[in-house]
Amino acid sequence: MMAFDDLVAWCKEERQQMQKQVEWMKSGKAKFSTLSPTGWVDTTLSDIALHEQKIAELDALIARHPEAN
């Protein structure tokens, strides 16, 4: 199942990229914000939480298919 192995490999790569972004945000090297009617609002903390949730979902998918890749 080459296509399935490719999907699991993509999940692993996506997880690594998200983890790197979380590390950057936690260290202050990167910040995220959104423009509101009153100006820019820092969304870094909520983005960290969202990234960590997505990482957990990717971990669950990867764990369900340890034979892939």
N, C-alpha and C positions, 0 to 999 in steps of 0.2 A: 504494500500500500504506500507507494511513493508519495502521492498527494497528501495523505494523512501525516506521513513523516514530515513533509514540508510544513504542514500546518503547526505541528508541535514545535518544530524548529523556529517558526515565526513567533510562536508564543514565548519561547525562551529568549529570543532576541528582544522582543517587545518588553518583556519583564526586565531585562538588563538595562534597557534604555530608561524605563520608568524609574527603576531603582536609582540610577545615576542622577536623574532629575530630582528625586526626593532628597538625595544626599546634598545636592547643590542648594536646594531650597532650605534645608535644615541648617546648612553651614552659612547661609546668607550670600552665597555666590550667585544665586538666582532668585528673583522675586517675580511674582505674577500679580497682575492687577487688571481691573476692568474699568471702563469709563462709565461713570454714573452721571446723572444730571448735575450733581454738585461737584464733580471732578473725579480724579482717579482714586480708586479704592483698592487697597492691598488685599488680594485674595489668596496669598501664599498659604496661610494655614488651612483654608478649605481645599486648596489644590493639593496640598500634601495628603490630606485625608482621602481625597478622591483617588489620587495615585496609589495610595496604600491599599485602598479597596480593590482597585483594578489589579494590583499585584497579587493580592490574595486570590482573586478569581482566576488569574493566569496560573498561579501555583496549583490551584485545585484541578484545573484542566490538565496541566502537566503531570500531576501526581496520578491522575486516572489512567494515564497511558505511559507508564515507565518504559515499556518496550520500544516505544518510538524514539528513534535517534539515540 
